[in-house]
Amino acid sequence: MSVKSVIHLVKKHIRKILYVNKRKKNLLVRDVSIIASDCTGGVVYNELGLEFKSPTINMFIPSDDFIRFCKNISYWVDQPMIEIDSPYPYPVAQLGENGVKLHLVHYKSVSEAQEKWNARKDRIDYNNLFIIMNDRNGCTYEDMKIFDEMPFENKVLFSHLPHPELKSVYYIKGNEKNDTVPVMTEYVNKLSFRKNIDQFDYVSWINKNL
């Protein structure tokens, strides 16, 4: 095992002691379907020890496509993945012809992603949806406004700048000089045990739906 891997495991263990165990204890709701534009949803699921009840795991979806997806989730989840040419070191697919694009960053193949997608889409609880987006992956202010107007009770969009005029936007501080928020699932820095997502109290957000 490399030194980098050892450091990662040590940080993960200390993080669990400092933060994760308390969050698990405070969580009052365990049946949640987190529809996320990137891996943030998967990290929340993993850290809280919850079953994946969402197909949008281990991938990211460009902002405009994510909005299309959220406008008609029940339709898009049933569309087959069609592999398209990818200039990236991971597969890319679209849902149906000219459909929503999925960047399958943590999958070896489209067929593997499709298998996981099919199993997880059947677990979606449409009465308990939590929608997570951020201002990365091509997000424009117009996208943010459209997202803010979507009829979901539980939705949040992480932004590197404050937008008090948009009720669903959550301002991630310390990134004002950047173009977007950082990767929300990464550690704040090499010495920290906190991740960027920790600025947001997602346990209270989920619990409020009781």
Steps between C-alpha positions, in 0.01 A plus 500: 500500500635842404568779749222702334251217556601466865457874559157485334388215726629675813321823408181308427517326838563824691223673305263222599581553868480880485196548278337202333400298807320800650312562177385140480374524857309821429337376179130434552403411142649202317273472195625774268551530126782745431509606137835675452683656208829345614654269760386712795188289539699178509730635771202604713352152459830331589581713801152457645501125431187517284392276214527661156145594405606706202659409166718814482793340683868509396444738208448863417240661277561836325282772647267554205448125467444463873220756480345304211527185709337658806209633295391144425690253718256211458534524121876530481583218740326256265694606191784264400860613521655546157879519495643801318855593404699612801824702497529422871660203680151380598185409307227751412140410422176672416153396606315418179561679169637851557419461868655597830878445505657300780873521572565158652821594679506208742389224264706279271227467239154621403361150554625501860344843558172389340479196729547714812263766365221247441526360853506841666227669296249247632572619855418867435249641746330777305334620819835557669726662241803712587659683207865614511671713236795742492640774281759271338479315167384786281243646737379847400301753698202417280537133599500605864179699454329209325612262775374740765154500341468122486214364714713291736455559871853380581761640265834673539751652260851566629648826371838670539318833527200605710168532315243613757245542221505122439349306790658165416859630474740420784812714504826305548733756656865550414473454123407850389814537286428176315255438218310223682483314827776241548425130469261465791617150594868593535680599819531874562880462491766234552508546877127528561260222597209707376361482148352787302150352543535544878406868474147374436310320777349231281378293796276782621389556140389139472347492848282804435288288267353309797 
